[in-house]
Amino acid sequence: MKGNWPLAGRAVSQGPPESCEPRGVPKVFVDTCRRWGLETDQQLTLLGYQPGDSIGIQVLRGRVRTLSRDATDRAGYVIAISVGLAILYGENIAAEKRWLRHERAAFGGRSPLDRMLDGDMTALIIVNGMVERERGL
């Protein structure tokens, strides 16, 4: 049952509103994934959750405010990759998407995005390093 309940003269909301939006790191992560055209299950994989995981879905919807250390680190790498690509390509979203989806010999003919969607943190670190090298860092 949702609604407001009186408590010591104050109304206390039962659960978060349906229209919650993520804030902070989760918001930037979700915005990045939307910019790249990623599906919900792909976003969950990048955060280290299994596809369809209910807690992960709540994170993406902004109903969980505190991420685990692992999810925070993963989101940070995704954001760093996005920022690096935006710098490389002048915030040209189409160019960023092409870079992410372009097959690379370094990944056995797979794309950086495919490698990231393997779900392990090392893939995010490796792809971030690739972006940094292309930026000359």
N, C-alpha and C positions, 0 to 999 in steps of 0.2 A: 504494500500500500504506500503510495507516494503522497506527499503533501507536507504541510507544515504542522508541527506539533508544538503546543505551548510548553515552555520550560522556563520556570522562574520568570515569567512575564515576557519571555523572548521567544520568537519563532525560530525553530531549528529545522532546516531543510532535511528531508529524508532522501539521501543519495544525491548524486550530482545531477544537474539538469541534463536533459537529453541533448541539448545543443552545445555541450562542452567542446572547446577547441584546445588542442595542445598548446602549451606555453614553453618558452625557453628552448632548451636543446631539443626536446621532442618536436616542437613546432618547426624549428629550422630543419630538422631531419625530415619530417613529413612534407614540408614545402619543397625540399630538394628532391624527394622521391616523386612527388607530383610533377615537378619540373621535368624530370627524366622519364615520366610516363610509366612508372612502376606500379604494378598491381599490389593489393594488400598483402598477399602471401609473400611476394618478393620483398616488401618492406619488412615483414616479420622476420624473414630469413636473414636480412642484413643486420637486424637487431639481435639475432641469436635465438629467436623463438621459432618453434615449429609452425608450419603453415596452419592457420586456423586456431592457434593458441589463444584462449580467451583473455589471458592477462595481457598478451602482446596487443591484441585488438583494442583493449581498454587503454593501453598506452597511446596507440595511434589516434584514438578518439579524444585524448586529453583527460581521461577519467582517472589516470594514475599519474600523479605529479612527480614522484620520485623514481627514477630509473635505477636499476642495479648498476654496479660499477662496470660490469661487462657491457651492458646495453649502452651506457653512457660513453664508454670508450669506442664502441662500434659506431655509434651515431657521430662521434667526433671525427672518426676517420672518413666516414661518408661525407660529412660537411667539409672536411679539409680537401677531399677529392673534388667536390663541387666548386669550392673557392678557387682551387688551382686551375681547374678547367675554365672557369669563368675568366680568370686572368689570362690564360693562354688564348682563349677564343673571344675575348671582348664581350663576354656574356651572351654570345650567340648560342642559343639553346640547341638549335639544329646541329651545330658543329660539335657541341658537347655530347649530344646523343650519338652522333656518328663515331666519335672517339671511343665512347663507352662500348659500342656495339661492333667496332671494327676488329676482325680476327687478327690475332698476333701470334707470331711464331713462339714468343716467350711463353705463351699459354697453350702450346700444342695445337695451334690453329683455332683456339677459342678466343672469345672477346674478354676484355677486362670485366665487363658486367657479368658474363657467364661465370668467370672465375670467382667474382665476389659472391655470386649466388650459390656457390658451393657451401657457403655458410660458415666457414671458419675465419677467425679473426686474422690469421696470417695473410689471407687473400686480400683483405682490406689494407693491411700494412704494405703488402707488395704493390698493389695498385696505386696507393698513395705515393709510394716511393717512385713509381714510374712517372706519375704526374710531376713530382718534384724534379726529377731528372730532366724531363722535357722542358720544365721552366728554368733549368740551369741552376738549380739549388743543390 
